[in-house]
């Protein structure tokens, strides 16, 4: 695994959001109720029985309550959640904290603070309450450092605080602040593909095009025509033929890469960055690695989901597209489509795929509709590469007497599907990081450059 480029933004933190409190913010506690009850009881008994000692016994309760309530709080406390750097890579450090602010002129005797966190954020002591004291017109921050174990939009919070003041005679209604999101980007393995693109149809780029133009790859020699540059004249051929000839070159163009993510279902259990990977983990991390590689080479990259929502990210190039692609990948979720017919119009439209784009389909091939989609893409003339994202050794979690036999039959059926796809001209390769797609891309490029029969 390699470190990702820094994704820091100079965006000021949002203002603290406090849950609105209806009615009085401060309410009496049971301690105040007991003090009033005992004071009234001793006073009533002393007057009824004519005993001054009973009145004196109740005086400390009255004096203590009056002394504690001589300065009462006027406003509710403020609660704020901060997460430090909001852009973290899997396995990175998260500096979260919860701050309690006392805007009043009296101190808080006790603040009981508790917060919830995403199960993929391993923050220290986030599973227990904190008891703190906050001085008047001051604040106290509870630090929650930890690590982010999985990609996605993880939450710190919501957090709640209960405050006691006036020697415990008054308590504030629970103050709740909404959760604060942390963007955890997928970590990507080093990925490189050295083979050429099957089709390069953009304007400028690093790939050799089949179209003549200004480039560095020699395409041949042709007679001079109006508009040709003098520096393109091939003098050796011109002297031999007694006519001016110029060297023709192929233009250098960029290519469009479409990453099609199969989200019809989720297989396996995610163990975070240090554990096992599910299908969705492999899909997202592979998509991030492939997008980074081709965007660094100047190609245009787009992303599309094969699911009910069919989310799409338009093709673009550059670092901005890379950051946008990472943001887009954070919202990838399993999105099964329940349908009993063969109508896939609401799932995927082939008209949205460019005829010159290299389509990389990241799929576990566990849904029959995925294989049908691959076959239809190939028959439509697109350049398709199927990347198998099914983790090796995957097995059902609920095991019974017939589970091993059923798993074996399922694997045999899946191998038959892979064989039929290869017979239809769909190259299928398991995702293995750097270099895993070179052989397949070379075969696709050869097929694209081969002459087609009419």
N, C-alpha and C positions, 0 to 999 in steps of 0.2 A: 504494500500500500504506500502511496506517496501522499505528501502533504498537498493540499489544495491551495490555490492562490487566495490571498486575503480577501475577504468579502465584507470589509467594514464600510459603513456609511456614516457620514456626519449628520445624523438626523437627531434632533433633540428628543428626549424622552417625553411621552405624552403626560399631561397633567394627571395627578392622582384622581382616581375614580372611587367615590365613596357611595356605598349603598344608602339610599335615602331612608331616613328614620321618620316614621309617622308617629305623632304624639310626642310627649316629652322624652327627651333623650336620656335623662337621668331618672331613675325610679328608685324608691326605697327598697332596701334589702330586708331580709328576715331579722337581721340584727337590730335594725331600727325599729321594726315592729315589736320585737321582744322588749327593747328599752322602754318604748311608750307603754306597752302592756304592764310591765312591772312597776313603772312609775305610777300609773293610774291605779293599779291594784293596791300598792302600799298606801297611797294617798287616800283612797276610798276606805280601806280598813282602818287607817289611823283616825279619820274623821268619824267613822261609824262607832268605833270602840273607844274613842277618846284617848288614844295612845299616841304620844308624840314620838316615841321611839320608832314606830312603824313609818311615820312620815320621814324621819331622819334616814331610815334604811333605804327609802326610795329616792332620797335627794341625790346620791351619787349617780344614779342612772340618768336623772334629768339633767344634772350639771354636765355630765360627760357627753350626752347627746347634743346639748346646746353648744358646748365648746367645739365639738367636731363639726357642727353644721353652721358655725359662724361665718365661714367662707365656703360657699357652695359653687361647684363648677357651672359654667354657663353654656359651654359648647361641647360638642361630641369630639372624640379623637379622630384623627385622620390616619388612614392606612394606605400604604403604597407598596407595590411590588416592583422590583427592578431586576433585570436579568443580565445587566452588563452588556456584553457583545451579543446581539440578537442573531448573529450569523455564525453558526458553529458547524463544524464537520463531525461526522460520526466518530466517537471516541475522543472528541475535544472536551475542553474544560468549560464548565458553566459557573459563572459567579452570580448566583441569585441571592437576593436578600429581601426581607420584609421589614419595612420601616413604620414605626408607630410614632406619630407626632402629637404632642400635647399643646394645643393652641391656647390653653387656659393659663390662669395665674396661680393655680394651685397644683401641687404634685399629685400624681396618680400613685395610690398605695400599691396596687397590684394590677398587672396587665397579663392576662392569659391569652396567648397567641397560638393559633394553629393554622396550618396550611396544607392543601393537597397539591400533589405533583403528579405529572405523568409517570406511568410505570417505567418508561424508557429513560427517565432522568433520575440517576442515582445520586440524590442530594443527601448530604450528611444530616442526620437527625431530623429529616423532614417528616418522619412518621410519628413524632411525639410532640406534645404541647410545650410551649416555652412560658415561663413565669418571669416577668421583668418589671422594673420600675422606671418611670419616665419622669424627669424633673419638670417643673413648671416652665412653659414656653421653650420646651426642648424636644428632643427626639431620641429614639433608641432603635438601632438597626440590628436585626437578627440575621447573621450571615448563614447562607445555605450553599456552600460550595459542593461541587460534584461533577459528574461526567455525563455526557449524552451518549447513549448506547445504540440509538437507532435513528435513521433518517425520518423526516416528517415534521409536522408542525406540533411540537410538544408544548404543554402548558405548565406554567408554575402558578398554582392557585386553583380555585379561589382561596383567599385567606380570610379568617375571621378573628376578631379580638373582642374580649369582654374585659371591661375596666371597672375597678372598684376605687372609690375615693371617700374622703371624709371618715377615715378610720373604718372603712368597710360598711358605713351606713347607707351609702348611695352606690348604685351600680349603673353603668351605661348599658343601654340595649346593645345587643351584638352588632358590631360594625363589620360589614362584609365588603370586600373589594373584588372585582372580577379578576379572572385569570389573565396572566401575561404570557403571550406566546413566544416561543423560542424556535427559530428556524434552524433545523438540523439538516444539513445537506448530505447527500450520500457520498461515502468515500468511494473512490474509483481506483481500480487496479491500473497499472500502466498498460495502455493499449496503443498499438501501432499497426497500421496496415500499409504495406509498401506497394501493393499492387495498384494498377491504374483503374480509373473508373470506366464502367462500360459505356457511359454516355456523358459527354460534357457539353452542355448547351448554353452556358451562361455567357457573360460578356468578357470578363477577365478572370484569370485564375492560374492554377499551377498544373492543370491537366492538359495533355495534348488533345486537341479537338480534331474531328474529321473534316472541319471546315477550313478552307484556305483563309489566310489572314496574316497579320503581323505576329510572328512568333519566332521561336528558335529551332523548330523541328523542320527539316527540309522535306518538302513534298514532291519536288521535281523541278524540271526546267520547262518553260513555255515561252512562246514568242512575246516580244515586247508589245505592250498595249498602252494606249493613252492613260495617263494617271499613275503608271508605274514609276517608282523612284529609281534614280540613276544608280544609287549605291547597290541596287538589287541586280544590276546587269552582270551576267555571267560572260566574261570576256573570252574565255577559252572556247565555249560553245559558239559564241558570236563570231569569232575569227574563223572557226572551222566551217560554219554554215554560211558565212557572209551575210547573216541577218542577226539583228539584235535579239537576244534571248535574256530572260530574267529568271532568277531563282525564286521558285514559289515555296512558301512555308505554310505550315499549319498553325492556326492561332492557338494561343494558350487560354483556356477557358476554365471556369469553375464548374462544379457539378452540384446537383441537389441530392441530398441524402434524406430520405424519409424514414424515420424510426417509428414503426407501427407496434404499439404495445398491446399485447393481448391481455385484457383484464377481465375475461369472462369468469374467472374463478381463481381462488387462492389454494395452493397446495403446500403442505409443510408448515412447520412452526418456526417463527423467527426467534433467534436467540440473540439478536443485537449484533453489534459489530464484532464482538469476540466469540459469538456462538454460531450455531447453524443458521443457514439462510433459507428462507422460504422462496417460493417462485416470485413473489412480488419484490422481495429484496434483490434477487438476482436480476430481475428485469430492470428495476430502477437504477441499480449500480452499473449495469452494462450499458444502459441508455446514456447515462451521464458520461461514461468513459468514451463511448463512440462519438457522442456529440462534441466532447472536448477535442478529440483527435481531429475530426474533420473541420471544425470551426477554426482551429489553429492553422490549418492548411489553406484557409480562405474559401472553403466550400460553404454552400448554403445548406442549412439543416432545418428540418421541420419535424414535428412530433404529432402523432395521432393515436388516439385510443380506439381499440376495437372493443366496444361495449355499448351499453344502452345510451350513454350520454354522448359518445363520440367526440370528446374534447379534442381540439386541434390547436397547434401552435404554428403560426404562419412561417414560411421559410425566410431566413435572414442569415446574415453572417456577422462575424466579429465577436468581440468580448461581450458586448451588450446582449447578443443573442444567447451566449453561453450562460450568463447570469439569469436571463429570462427563462431558459430551458431548465435550469436548476429550480427556479421558483415553480415552474409548471410541474415538475416531477414531484414536488412536495405534496401535491394534491391527488396523486395517483392512488386509487382505492379499488378493491375488487368490485366489479360491476357486472354481475351475471345478468343475462337476458333470458327471461322465461318466455319461450315461444315454442309452439308445437308444429309450426309449418316451416317451409323453406324460404320464407320471405325475409331477406336480410336488409331491406331498404332502410329500416330504422337503425340498423346496427352499423352498417358501413356502406359508403357510396364510392364506387370505383371512379366516378367522374372527378372526385377530389384528388386523385393521385396523378401527378404529372407523368406523361409518357416517357420522359427522359430521365426521371428520377430513379436512383437506386433505392429500392424499398427493402429495408432490413426489418423483418418481422420477428420480434422477440416474443416467443410463445412457448408454453410448456407442452402444447399438443395433447392436452387431456380432454378437450372438448371437440366433438366431431365437426362443429361449425368452423373451428380454426383451420382444420385441414381443407375443408371446402373453400374457405376464403383464400388460402394459399394457391390452390389449384386454379381458381377463377382469376386471381391476379396474374398468374403465369400465362394462362390462355389469352388474357387481354393484351399481352405483349409487353408487360412491365418487366423490369430487371429485378428479380426477387431473390433474396437470400433469407432463409429461415434460420434463426438462431435459437437453439433449444435451451430453454432456461429451467428445465426441470432438474432440481438438485439430485445428484447421484445417491442411490441407496434410500430413496424416499419410500416410506411404508405407512400404512394406515395406523392411526393412534389407537383405535379400539381394536384389539386383537382377540380373535376367537379361534375355534377349532379349525374353521375353513379359511381363515385369513391368509396363511401362506399359499395355499392353492389358488385362491382368488387373485392374490397379488401377482402370482406367476402367470396366470391366464391374462390378466390385464396387461402385463409387460409384453407378452407375446402379441397381443392384439395391437399394442402401440408400435411394436417393431414392424408389424405388417403395414400400418399406416405410414410409417416413415419410408418403407420400401416403395409403396405406391406413389408417394410424393416424389421420390427420386426418379421413378419411372416416368412421371409427368414432367420432368425437367426442373423440379424444385430442389435446389441444393439445400441440405439440412446439415448444420454443424452445431455441435455443443459449445456453449460459451466457456472459454478457458482463458480469457484475458488476452494479453499481447500475442499477436501472430496467429490467433486461432481462426481468423477469417481470411488469411492471405491466400490459401489454396483455393478456397471457394471463390473469392473475388477474381483470382486469375482465370478460373474457368468461365466465370460470367463475362469477363472482359473479352476472352477469346470468342465466346459465342456471339457477343455483340458485334465484334469486328468481322466475323465470318460473313461471306455473301449469302444473301437469302434468296431462295428460289421464288420465282414469280408464279 
